[in-house]
Amino acid sequence: MFVAIVIGKVHRFIPALIGAALTIVIVLLITLKSTDAVISVLNLEQLG
């Protein structure tokens, strides 16, 4: 991600958003220890 930002081929927010999304998914997988639970938590239809 850092290399993509430094090279300047993509906008800065794209690698930042990808990194943030990966961090959220990895943390949820570590804490919940269940793929089904992570999918349930990240289900956007339940938000409203």
mmCIF entry with sequence, helices, sheets and N, C-alpha, C, O atoms, coordinates in Angstrom:
data_MODEL
# 
_entry.id   MODEL 
# 
_entity.id                         1 
_entity.type                       polymer 
_entity.pdbx_number_of_molecules   1 
# 
_entity_poly.entity_id                      1 
_entity_poly.type                           'polypeptide(L)' 
_entity_poly.nstd_linkage                   no 
_entity_poly.nstd_monomer                   no 
_entity_poly.pdbx_seq_one_letter_code       MFVAIVIGKVHRFIPALIGAALTIVIVLLITLKSTDAVISVLNLEQLG 
_entity_poly.pdbx_seq_one_letter_code_can   MFVAIVIGKVHRFIPALIGAALTIVIVLLITLKSTDAVISVLNLEQLG 
_entity_poly.pdbx_strand_id                 A 
# 
loop_
_entity_poly_seq.entity_id 
_entity_poly_seq.num 
_entity_poly_seq.mon_id 
_entity_poly_seq.hetero 
1 1  MET n 
1 2  PHE n 
1 3  VAL n 
1 4  ALA n 
1 5  ILE n 
1 6  VAL n 
1 7  ILE n 
1 8  GLY n 
1 9  LYS n 
1 10 VAL n 
1 11 HIS n 
1 12 ARG n 
1 13 PHE n 
1 14 ILE n 
1 15 PRO n 
1 16 ALA n 
1 17 LEU n 
1 18 ILE n 
1 19 GLY n 
1 20 ALA n 
1 21 ALA n 
1 22 LEU n 
1 23 THR n 
1 24 ILE n 
1 25 VAL n 
1 26 ILE n 
1 27 VAL n 
1 28 LEU n 
1 29 LEU n 
1 30 ILE n 
1 31 THR n 
1 32 LEU n 
1 33 LYS n 
1 34 SER n 
1 35 THR n 
1 36 ASP n 
1 37 ALA n 
1 38 VAL n 
1 39 ILE n 
1 40 SER n 
1 41 VAL n 
1 42 LEU n 
1 43 ASN n 
1 44 LEU n 
1 45 GLU n 
1 46 GLN n 
1 47 LEU n 
1 48 GLY n 
# 
_struct_asym.id          A 
_struct_asym.entity_id   1 
# 
loop_
_struct_conf.conf_type_id 
_struct_conf.id 
_struct_conf.pdbx_PDB_helix_id 
_struct_conf.beg_label_comp_id 
_struct_conf.beg_label_asym_id 
_struct_conf.beg_label_seq_id 
_struct_conf.pdbx_beg_PDB_ins_code 
_struct_conf.end_label_comp_id 
_struct_conf.end_label_asym_id 
_struct_conf.end_label_seq_id 
_struct_conf.pdbx_end_PDB_ins_code 
_struct_conf.beg_auth_comp_id 
_struct_conf.beg_auth_asym_id 
_struct_conf.beg_auth_seq_id 
_struct_conf.end_auth_comp_id 
_struct_conf.end_auth_asym_id 
_struct_conf.end_auth_seq_id 
_struct_conf.pdbx_PDB_helix_class 
_struct_conf.details 
_struct_conf.pdbx_PDB_helix_length 
HELX_P HELX_P1 AA1 PHE A 2  ? ILE A 7  ? PHE A 2  ILE A 7  1 ? 6  
HELX_P HELX_P2 AA2 PHE A 13 ? LEU A 32 ? PHE A 13 LEU A 32 1 ? 20 
HELX_P HELX_P3 AA3 THR A 35 ? VAL A 41 ? THR A 35 VAL A 41 1 ? 7  
HELX_P HELX_P4 AA4 LEU A 44 ? LEU A 47 ? LEU A 44 LEU A 47 5 ? 4  
# 
_struct_conf_type.id          HELX_P 
_struct_conf_type.criteria    ? 
_struct_conf_type.reference   ? 
# 
loop_
_atom_site.group_PDB 
_atom_site.id 
_atom_site.type_symbol 
_atom_site.label_atom_id 
_atom_site.label_alt_id 
_atom_site.label_comp_id 
_atom_site.label_asym_id 
_atom_site.label_entity_id 
_atom_site.label_seq_id 
_atom_site.pdbx_PDB_ins_code 
_atom_site.Cartn_x 
_atom_site.Cartn_y 
_atom_site.Cartn_z 
_atom_site.occupancy 
_atom_site.B_iso_or_equiv 
_atom_site.pdbx_formal_charge 
_atom_site.auth_seq_id 
_atom_site.auth_comp_id 
_atom_site.auth_asym_id 
_atom_site.auth_atom_id 
_atom_site.pdbx_PDB_model_num 
ATOM 1   N N  . MET A 1 1  ? 0.823   -1.184  0.000   1.00 0.00 ? 1  MET A N  1 
ATOM 2   C CA . MET A 1 1  ? 0.000   0.000   0.000   1.00 0.00 ? 1  MET A CA 1 
ATOM 3   C C  . MET A 1 1  ? 0.875   1.258   0.000   1.00 0.00 ? 1  MET A C  1 
ATOM 4   O O  . MET A 1 1  ? 0.607   2.221   -0.719  1.00 0.00 ? 1  MET A O  1 
ATOM 5   N N  . PHE A 1 2  ? 1.913   1.225   0.814   1.00 0.00 ? 2  PHE A N  1 
ATOM 6   C CA . PHE A 1 2  ? 2.794   2.385   0.896   1.00 0.00 ? 2  PHE A CA 1 
ATOM 7   C C  . PHE A 1 2  ? 3.462   2.651   -0.444  1.00 0.00 ? 2  PHE A C  1 
ATOM 8   O O  . PHE A 1 2  ? 3.608   3.803   -0.853  1.00 0.00 ? 2  PHE A O  1 
ATOM 9   N N  . VAL A 1 3  ? 3.865   1.591   -1.124  1.00 0.00 ? 3  VAL A N  1 
ATOM 10  C CA . VAL A 1 3  ? 4.531   1.741   -2.423  1.00 0.00 ? 3  VAL A CA 1 
ATOM 11  C C  . VAL A 1 3  ? 3.582   2.363   -3.439  1.00 0.00 ? 3  VAL A C  1 
ATOM 12  O O  . VAL A 1 3  ? 3.997   3.207   -4.233  1.00 0.00 ? 3  VAL A O  1 
ATOM 13  N N  . ALA A 1 4  ? 2.325   1.962   -3.427  1.00 0.00 ? 4  ALA A N  1 
ATOM 14  C CA . ALA A 1 4  ? 1.347   2.530   -4.357  1.00 0.00 ? 4  ALA A CA 1 
ATOM 15  C C  . ALA A 1 4  ? 1.160   4.019   -4.115  1.00 0.00 ? 4  ALA A C  1 
ATOM 16  O O  . ALA A 1 4  ? 0.989   4.785   -5.064  1.00 0.00 ? 4  ALA A O  1 
ATOM 17  N N  . ILE A 1 5  ? 1.190   4.434   -2.866  1.00 0.00 ? 5  ILE A N  1 
ATOM 18  C CA . ILE A 1 5  ? 1.051   5.853   -2.545  1.00 0.00 ? 5  ILE A CA 1 
ATOM 19  C C  . ILE A 1 5  ? 2.295   6.616   -2.975  1.00 0.00 ? 5  ILE A C  1 
ATOM 20  O O  . ILE A 1 5  ? 2.187   7.698   -3.552  1.00 0.00 ? 5  ILE A O  1 
ATOM 21  N N  . VAL A 1 6  ? 3.473   6.069   -2.701  1.00 0.00 ? 6  VAL A N  1 
ATOM 22  C CA . VAL A 1 6  ? 4.725   6.754   -3.016  1.00 0.00 ? 6  VAL A CA 1 
ATOM 23  C C  . VAL A 1 6  ? 4.924   6.871   -4.525  1.00 0.00 ? 6  VAL A C  1 
ATOM 24  O O  . VAL A 1 6  ? 5.355   7.917   -5.010  1.00 0.00 ? 6  VAL A O  1 
ATOM 25  N N  . ILE A 1 7  ? 4.618   5.817   -5.267  1.00 0.00 ? 7  ILE A N  1 
ATOM 26  C CA . ILE A 1 7  ? 4.792   5.857   -6.718  1.00 0.00 ? 7  ILE A CA 1 
ATOM 27  C C  . ILE A 1 7  ? 3.845   6.878   -7.339  1.00 0.00 ? 7  ILE A C  1 
ATOM 28  O O  . ILE A 1 7  ? 4.198   7.531   -8.321  1.00 0.00 ? 7  ILE A O  1 
ATOM 29  N N  . GLY A 1 8  ? 2.663   7.021   -6.785  1.00 0.00 ? 8  GLY A N  1 
ATOM 30  C CA . GLY A 1 8  ? 1.728   8.034   -7.248  1.00 0.00 ? 8  GLY A CA 1 
ATOM 31  C C  . GLY A 1 8  ? 0.871   7.612   -8.420  1.00 0.00 ? 8  GLY A C  1 
ATOM 32  O O  . GLY A 1 8  ? 0.272   8.465   -9.074  1.00 0.00 ? 8  GLY A O  1 
ATOM 33  N N  . LYS A 1 9  ? 0.792   6.325   -8.707  1.00 0.00 ? 9  LYS A N  1 
ATOM 34  C CA . LYS A 1 9  ? -0.022  5.852   -9.831  1.00 0.00 ? 9  LYS A CA 1 
ATOM 35  C C  . LYS A 1 9  ? -1.519  5.884   -9.512  1.00 0.00 ? 9  LYS A C  1 
ATOM 36  O O  . LYS A 1 9  ? -2.344  5.988   -10.420 1.00 0.00 ? 9  LYS A O  1 
ATOM 37  N N  . VAL A 1 10 ? -1.865  5.794   -8.245  1.00 0.00 ? 10 VAL A N  1 
ATOM 38  C CA . VAL A 1 10 ? -3.274  5.823   -7.836  1.00 0.00 ? 10 VAL A CA 1 
ATOM 39  C C  . VAL A 1 10 ? -3.464  6.931   -6.805  1.00 0.00 ? 10 VAL A C  1 
ATOM 40  O O  . VAL A 1 10 ? -2.506  7.392   -6.184  1.00 0.00 ? 10 VAL A O  1 
ATOM 41  N N  . HIS A 1 11 ? -4.698  7.342   -6.638  1.00 0.00 ? 11 HIS A N  1 
ATOM 42  C CA . HIS A 1 11 ? -4.997  8.348   -5.625  1.00 0.00 ? 11 HIS A CA 1 
ATOM 43  C C  . HIS A 1 11 ? -4.705  7.789   -4.241  1.00 0.00 ? 11 HIS A C  1 
ATOM 44  O O  . HIS A 1 11 ? -4.768  6.577   -4.030  1.00 0.00 ? 11 HIS A O  1 
ATOM 45  N N  . ARG A 1 12 ? -4.390  8.656   -3.311  1.00 0.00 ? 12 ARG A N  1 
ATOM 46  C CA . ARG A 1 12 ? -3.986  8.216   -1.972  1.00 0.00 ? 12 ARG A CA 1 
ATOM 47  C C  . ARG A 1 12 ? -5.104  7.536   -1.200  1.00 0.00 ? 12 ARG A C  1 
ATOM 48  O O  . ARG A 1 12 ? -4.841  6.668   -0.368  1.00 0.00 ? 12 ARG A O  1 
ATOM 49  N N  . PHE A 1 13 ? -6.343  7.917   -1.466  1.00 0.00 ? 13 PHE A N  1 
ATOM 50  C CA . PHE A 1 13 ? -7.433  7.370   -0.659  1.00 0.00 ? 13 PHE A CA 1 
ATOM 51  C C  . PHE A 1 13 ? -7.739  5.912   -1.003  1.00 0.00 ? 13 PHE A C  1 
ATOM 52  O O  . PHE A 1 13 ? -8.269  5.187   -0.162  1.00 0.00 ? 13 PHE A O  1 
ATOM 53  N N  . ILE A 1 14 ? -7.420  5.472   -2.207  1.00 0.00 ? 14 ILE A N  1 
ATOM 54  C CA . ILE A 1 14 ? -7.740  4.097   -2.604  1.00 0.00 ? 14 ILE A CA 1 
ATOM 55  C C  . ILE A 1 14 ? -6.940  3.074   -1.795  1.00 0.00 ? 14 ILE A C  1 
ATOM 56  O O  . ILE A 1 14 ? -7.544  2.175   -1.211  1.00 0.00 ? 14 ILE A O  1 
ATOM 57  N N  . PRO A 1 15 ? -5.601  3.172   -1.735  1.00 0.00 ? 15 PRO A N  1 
ATOM 58  C CA . PRO A 1 15 ? -4.873  2.217   -0.886  1.00 0.00 ? 15 PRO A CA 1 
ATOM 59  C C  . PRO A 1 15 ? -5.216  2.362   0.592   1.00 0.00 ? 15 PRO A C  1 
ATOM 60  O O  . PRO A 1 15 ? -5.183  1.383   1.337   1.00 0.00 ? 15 PRO A O  1 
ATOM 61  N N  . ALA A 1 16 ? -5.546  3.579   1.016   1.00 0.00 ? 16 ALA A N  1 
ATOM 62  C CA . ALA A 1 16 ? -5.922  3.779   2.417   1.00 0.00 ? 16 ALA A CA 1 
ATOM 63  C C  . ALA A 1 16 ? -7.231  3.056   2.732   1.00 0.00 ? 16 ALA A C  1 
ATOM 64  O O  . ALA A 1 16 ? -7.352  2.425   3.782   1.00 0.00 ? 16 ALA A O  1 
ATOM 65  N N  . LEU A 1 17 ? -8.202  3.143   1.839   1.00 0.00 ? 17 LEU A N  1 
ATOM 66  C CA . LEU A 1 17 ? -9.479  2.453   2.051   1.00 0.00 ? 17 LEU A CA 1 
ATOM 67  C C  . LEU A 1 17 ? -9.312  0.937   2.004   1.00 0.00 ? 17 LEU A C  1 
ATOM 68  O O  . LEU A 1 17 ? -9.926  0.215   2.789   1.00 0.00 ? 17 LEU A O  1 
ATOM 69  N N  . ILE A 1 18 ? -8.486  0.461   1.085   1.00 0.00 ? 18 ILE A N  1 
ATOM 70  C CA . ILE A 1 18 ? -8.239  -0.981  1.002   1.00 0.00 ? 18 ILE A CA 1 
ATOM 71  C C  . ILE A 1 18 ? -7.556  -1.476  2.272   1.00 0.00 ? 18 ILE A C  1 
ATOM 72  O O  . ILE A 1 18 ? -7.915  -2.524  2.807   1.00 0.00 ? 18 ILE A O  1 
ATOM 73  N N  . GLY A 1 19 ? -6.576  -0.723  2.750   1.00 0.00 ? 19 GLY A N  1 
ATOM 74  C CA . GLY A 1 19 ? -5.882  -1.101  3.982   1.00 0.00 ? 19 GLY A CA 1 
ATOM 75  C C  . GLY A 1 19 ? -6.810  -1.101  5.180   1.00 0.00 ? 19 GLY A C  1 
ATOM 76  O O  . GLY A 1 19 ? -6.742  -1.994  6.025   1.00 0.00 ? 19 GLY A O  1 
ATOM 77  N N  . ALA A 1 20 ? -7.682  -0.096  5.259   1.00 0.00 ? 20 ALA A N  1 
ATOM 78  C CA . ALA A 1 20 ? -8.627  -0.027  6.371   1.00 0.00 ? 20 ALA A CA 1 
ATOM 79  C C  . ALA A 1 20 ? -9.614  -1.194  6.326   1.00 0.00 ? 20 ALA A C  1 
ATOM 80  O O  . ALA A 1 20 ? -9.920  -1.791  7.358   1.00 0.00 ? 20 ALA A O  1 
ATOM 81  N N  . ALA A 1 21 ? -10.106 -1.515  5.139   1.00 0.00 ? 21 ALA A N  1 
ATOM 82  C CA . ALA A 1 21 ? -11.046 -2.631  5.006   1.00 0.00 ? 21 ALA A CA 1 
ATOM 83  C C  . ALA A 1 21 ? -10.383 -3.953  5.377   1.00 0.00 ? 21 ALA A C  1 
ATOM 84  O O  . ALA A 1 21 ? -10.982 -4.779  6.067   1.00 0.00 ? 21 ALA A O  1 
ATOM 85  N N  . LEU A 1 22 ? -9.152  -4.153  4.922   1.00 0.00 ? 22 LEU A N  1 
ATOM 86  C CA . LEU A 1 22 ? -8.438  -5.384  5.281   1.00 0.00 ? 22 LEU A CA 1 
ATOM 87  C C  . LEU A 1 22 ? -8.185  -5.465  6.781   1.00 0.00 ? 22 LEU A C  1 
ATOM 88  O O  . LEU A 1 22 ? -8.275  -6.542  7.370   1.00 0.00 ? 22 LEU A O  1 
ATOM 89  N N  . THR A 1 23 ? -7.870  -4.341  7.395   1.00 0.00 ? 23 THR A N  1 
ATOM 90  C CA . THR A 1 23 ? -7.638  -4.321  8.839   1.00 0.00 ? 23 THR A CA 1 
ATOM 91  C C  . THR A 1 23 ? -8.901  -4.709  9.596   1.00 0.00 ? 23 THR A C  1 
ATOM 92  O O  . THR A 1 23 ? -8.847  -5.501  10.537  1.00 0.00 ? 23 THR A O  1 
ATOM 93  N N  . ILE A 1 24 ? -10.031 -4.154  9.187   1.00 0.00 ? 24 ILE A N  1 
ATOM 94  C CA . ILE A 1 24 ? -11.297 -4.470  9.851   1.00 0.00 ? 24 ILE A CA 1 
ATOM 95  C C  . ILE A 1 24 ? -11.617 -5.956  9.718   1.00 0.00 ? 24 ILE A C  1 
ATOM 96  O O  . ILE A 1 24 ? -11.995 -6.602  10.695  1.00 0.00 ? 24 ILE A O  1 
ATOM 97  N N  . VAL A 1 25 ? -11.467 -6.496  8.514   1.00 0.00 ? 25 VAL A N  1 
ATOM 98  C CA . VAL A 1 25 ? -11.787 -7.908  8.290   1.00 0.00 ? 25 VAL A CA 1 
ATOM 99  C C  . VAL A 1 25 ? -10.848 -8.803  9.083   1.00 0.00 ? 25 VAL A C  1 
ATOM 100 O O  . VAL A 1 25 ? -11.293 -9.774  9.695   1.00 0.00 ? 25 VAL A O  1 
ATOM 101 N N  . ILE A 1 26 ? -9.558  -8.494  9.082   1.00 0.00 ? 26 ILE A N  1 
ATOM 102 C CA . ILE A 1 26 ? -8.585  -9.322  9.812   1.00 0.00 ? 26 ILE A CA 1 
ATOM 103 C C  . ILE A 1 26 ? -8.849  -9.279  11.309  1.00 0.00 ? 26 ILE A C  1 
ATOM 104 O O  . ILE A 1 26 ? -8.798  -10.313 11.975  1.00 0.00 ? 26 ILE A O  1 
ATOM 105 N N  . VAL A 1 27 ? -9.127  -8.104  11.845  1.00 0.00 ? 27 VAL A N  1 
ATOM 106 C CA . VAL A 1 27 ? -9.405  -7.996  13.282  1.00 0.00 ? 27 VAL A CA 1 
ATOM 107 C C  . VAL A 1 27 ? -10.671 -8.772  13.636  1.00 0.00 ? 27 VAL A C  1 
ATOM 108 O O  . VAL A 1 27 ? -10.705 -9.468  14.651  1.00 0.00 ? 27 VAL A O  1 
ATOM 109 N N  . LEU A 1 28 ? -11.704 -8.659  12.815  1.00 0.00 ? 28 LEU A N  1 
ATOM 110 C CA . LEU A 1 28 ? -12.934 -9.401  13.086  1.00 0.00 ? 28 LEU A CA 1 
ATOM 111 C C  . LEU A 1 28 ? -12.705 -10.908 12.994  1.00 0.00 ? 28 LEU A C  1 
ATOM 112 O O  . LEU A 1 28 ? -13.246 -11.666 13.799  1.00 0.00 ? 28 LEU A O  1 
ATOM 113 N N  . LEU A 1 29 ? -11.911 -11.345 12.024  1.00 0.00 ? 29 LEU A N  1 
ATOM 114 C CA . LEU A 1 29 ? -11.629 -12.780 11.912  1.00 0.00 ? 29 LEU A CA 1 
ATOM 115 C C  . LEU A 1 29 ? -10.858 -13.293 13.118  1.00 0.00 ? 29 LEU A C  1 
ATOM 116 O O  . LEU A 1 29 ? -11.091 -14.413 13.574  1.00 0.00 ? 29 LEU A O  1 
ATOM 117 N N  . ILE A 1 30 ? -9.942  -12.483 13.636  1.00 0.00 ? 30 ILE A N  1 
ATOM 118 C CA . ILE A 1 30 ? -9.158  -12.911 14.799  1.00 0.00 ? 30 ILE A CA 1 
ATOM 119 C C  . ILE A 1 30 ? -10.025 -12.948 16.054  1.00 0.00 ? 30 ILE A C  1 
ATOM 120 O O  . ILE A 1 30 ? -9.930  -13.886 16.845  1.00 0.00 ? 30 ILE A O  1 
ATOM 121 N N  . THR A 1 31 ? -10.869 -11.933 16.240  1.00 0.00 ? 31 THR A N  1 
ATOM 122 C CA . THR A 1 31 ? -11.647 -11.867 17.472  1.00 0.00 ? 31 THR A CA 1 
ATOM 123 C C  . THR A 1 31 ? -12.860 -12.795 17.451  1.00 0.00 ? 31 THR A C  1 
ATOM 124 O O  . THR A 1 31 ? -13.170 -13.421 18.464  1.00 0.00 ? 31 THR A O  1 
ATOM 125 N N  . LEU A 1 32 ? -13.544 -12.892 16.322  1.00 0.00 ? 32 LEU A N  1 
ATOM 126 C CA . LEU A 1 32 ? -14.758 -13.706 16.271  1.00 0.00 ? 32 LEU A CA 1 
ATOM 127 C C  . LEU A 1 32 ? -14.481 -15.168 15.940  1.00 0.00 ? 32 LEU A C  1 
ATOM 128 O O  . LEU A 1 32 ? -15.268 -16.041 16.306  1.00 0.00 ? 32 LEU A O  1 
ATOM 129 N N  . LYS A 1 33 ? -13.384 -15.444 15.257  1.00 0.00 ? 33 LYS A N  1 
ATOM 130 C CA . LYS A 1 33 ? -12.956 -16.803 14.910  1.00 0.00 ? 33 LYS A CA 1 
ATOM 131 C C  . LYS A 1 33 ? -13.998 -17.576 14.114  1.00 0.00 ? 33 LYS A C  1 
ATOM 132 O O  . LYS A 1 33 ? -14.044 -18.805 14.175  1.00 0.00 ? 33 LYS A O  1 
ATOM 133 N N  . SER A 1 34 ? -14.831 -16.865 13.371  1.00 0.00 ? 34 SER A N  1 
ATOM 134 C CA . SER A 1 34 ? -15.842 -17.526 12.558  1.00 0.00 ? 34 SER A CA 1 
ATOM 135 C C  . SER A 1 34 ? -16.127 -16.669 11.327  1.00 0.00 ? 34 SER A C  1 
ATOM 136 O O  . SER A 1 34 ? -16.436 -15.483 11.440  1.00 0.00 ? 34 SER A O  1 
ATOM 137 N N  . THR A 1 35 ? -16.019 -17.279 10.163  1.00 0.00 ? 35 THR A N  1 
ATOM 138 C CA . THR A 1 35 ? -16.271 -16.545 8.928   1.00 0.00 ? 35 THR A CA 1 
ATOM 139 C C  . THR A 1 35 ? -17.734 -16.135 8.822   1.00 0.00 ? 35 THR A C  1 
ATOM 140 O O  . THR A 1 35 ? -18.037 -15.042 8.344   1.00 0.00 ? 35 THR A O  1 
ATOM 141 N N  . ASP A 1 36 ? -18.637 -16.994 9.260   1.00 0.00 ? 36 ASP A N  1 
ATOM 142 C CA . ASP A 1 36 ? -20.061 -16.671 9.213   1.00 0.00 ? 36 ASP A CA 1 
ATOM 143 C C  . ASP A 1 36 ? -20.393 -15.481 10.104  1.00 0.00 ? 36 ASP A C  1 
ATOM 144 O O  . ASP A 1 36 ? -21.224 -14.650 9.741   1.00 0.00 ? 36 ASP A O  1 
ATOM 145 N N  . ALA A 1 37 ? -19.758 -15.392 11.255  1.00 0.00 ? 37 ALA A N  1 
ATOM 146 C CA . ALA A 1 37 ? -19.994 -14.265 12.154  1.00 0.00 ? 37 ALA A CA 1 
ATOM 147 C C  . ALA A 1 37 ? -19.496 -12.964 11.541  1.00 0.00 ? 37 ALA A C  1 
ATOM 148 O O  . ALA A 1 37 ? -20.145 -11.927 11.680  1.00 0.00 ? 37 ALA A O  1 
ATOM 149 N N  . VAL A 1 38 ? -18.357 -13.004 10.869  1.00 0.00 ? 38 VAL A N  1 
ATOM 150 C CA . VAL A 1 38 ? -17.814 -11.799 10.226  1.00 0.00 ? 38 VAL A CA 1 
ATOM 151 C C  . VAL A 1 38 ? -18.735 -11.342 9.107   1.00 0.00 ? 38 VAL A C  1 
ATOM 152 O O  . VAL A 1 38 ? -18.997 -10.147 8.971   1.00 0.00 ? 38 VAL A O  1 
ATOM 153 N N  . ILE A 1 39 ? -19.229 -12.274 8.304   1.00 0.00 ? 39 ILE A N  1 
ATOM 154 C CA . ILE A 1 39 ? -20.152 -11.916 7.227   1.00 0.00 ? 39 ILE A CA 1 
ATOM 155 C C  . ILE A 1 39 ? -21.435 -11.340 7.806   1.00 0.00 ? 39 ILE A C  1 
ATOM 156 O O  . ILE A 1 39 ? -22.000 -10.404 7.240   1.00 0.00 ? 39 ILE A O  1 
ATOM 157 N N  . SER A 1 40 ? -21.899 -11.880 8.916   1.00 0.00 ? 40 SER A N  1 
ATOM 158 C CA . SER A 1 40 ? -23.095 -11.363 9.576   1.00 0.00 ? 40 SER A CA 1 
ATOM 159 C C  . SER A 1 40 ? -22.880 -9.948  10.093  1.00 0.00 ? 40 SER A C  1 
ATOM 160 O O  . SER A 1 40 ? -23.771 -9.105  9.988   1.00 0.00 ? 40 SER A O  1 
ATOM 161 N N  . VAL A 1 41 ? -21.704 -9.684  10.650  1.00 0.00 ? 41 VAL A N  1 
ATOM 162 C CA . VAL A 1 41 ? -21.403 -8.349  11.173  1.00 0.00 ? 41 VAL A CA 1 
ATOM 163 C C  . VAL A 1 41 ? -21.289 -7.338  10.040  1.00 0.00 ? 41 VAL A C  1 
ATOM 164 O O  . VAL A 1 41 ? -21.745 -6.203  10.181  1.00 0.00 ? 41 VAL A O  1 
ATOM 165 N N  . LEU A 1 42 ? -20.691 -7.729  8.924   1.00 0.00 ? 42 LEU A N  1 
ATOM 166 C CA . LEU A 1 42 ? -20.455 -6.815  7.811   1.00 0.00 ? 42 LEU A CA 1 
ATOM 167 C C  . LEU A 1 42 ? -21.609 -6.751  6.816   1.00 0.00 ? 42 LEU A C  1 
ATOM 168 O O  . LEU A 1 42 ? -21.469 -6.130  5.763   1.00 0.00 ? 42 LEU A O  1 
ATOM 169 N N  . ASN A 1 43 ? -22.737 -7.371  7.118   1.00 0.00 ? 43 ASN A N  1 
ATOM 170 C CA . ASN A 1 43 ? -23.894 -7.368  6.236   1.00 0.00 ? 43 ASN A CA 1 
ATOM 171 C C  . ASN A 1 43 ? -24.526 -5.979  6.214   1.00 0.00 ? 43 ASN A C  1 
ATOM 172 O O  . ASN A 1 43 ? -25.045 -5.515  7.229   1.00 0.00 ? 43 ASN A O  1 
ATOM 173 N N  . LEU A 1 44 ? -24.482 -5.318  5.066   1.00 0.00 ? 44 LEU A N  1 
ATOM 174 C CA . LEU A 1 44 ? -24.993 -3.954  4.956   1.00 0.00 ? 44 LEU A CA 1 
ATOM 175 C C  . LEU A 1 44 ? -26.515 -3.888  4.931   1.00 0.00 ? 44 LEU A C  1 
ATOM 176 O O  . LEU A 1 44 ? -27.085 -2.836  5.218   1.00 0.00 ? 44 LEU A O  1 
ATOM 177 N N  . GLU A 1 45 ? -27.181 -4.983  4.596   1.00 0.00 ? 45 GLU A N  1 
ATOM 178 C CA . GLU A 1 45 ? -28.641 -4.990  4.569   1.00 0.00 ? 45 GLU A CA 1 
ATOM 179 C C  . GLU A 1 45 ? -29.233 -4.817  5.964   1.00 0.00 ? 45 GLU A C  1 
ATOM 180 O O  . GLU A 1 45 ? -30.345 -4.308  6.105   1.00 0.00 ? 45 GLU A O  1 
ATOM 181 N N  . GLN A 1 46 ? -28.506 -5.234  6.988   1.00 0.00 ? 46 GLN A N  1 
ATOM 182 C CA . GLN A 1 46 ? -29.004 -5.128  8.357   1.00 0.00 ? 46 GLN A CA 1 
ATOM 183 C C  . GLN A 1 46 ? -28.939 -3.699  8.890   1.00 0.00 ? 46 GLN A C  1 
ATOM 184 O O  . GLN A 1 46 ? -29.575 -3.387  9.896   1.00 0.00 ? 46 GLN A O  1 
ATOM 185 N N  . LEU A 1 47 ? -28.180 -2.830  8.227   1.00 0.00 ? 47 LEU A N  1 
ATOM 186 C CA . LEU A 1 47 ? -28.022 -1.466  8.723   1.00 0.00 ? 47 LEU A CA 1 
ATOM 187 C C  . LEU A 1 47 ? -29.262 -0.612  8.507   1.00 0.00 ? 47 LEU A C  1 
ATOM 188 O O  . LEU A 1 47 ? -29.466 0.376   9.212   1.00 0.00 ? 47 LEU A O  1 
ATOM 189 N N  . GLY A 1 48 ? -30.068 -0.974  7.569   1.00 0.00 ? 48 GLY A N  1 
ATOM 190 C CA . GLY A 1 48 ? -31.224 -0.178  7.525   1.00 0.00 ? 48 GLY A CA 1 
ATOM 191 C C  . GLY A 1 48 ? -32.050 -0.028  6.374   1.00 0.00 ? 48 GLY A C  1 
ATOM 192 O O  . GLY A 1 48 ? -33.049 0.691   6.421   1.00 0.00 ? 48 GLY A O  1 
# 
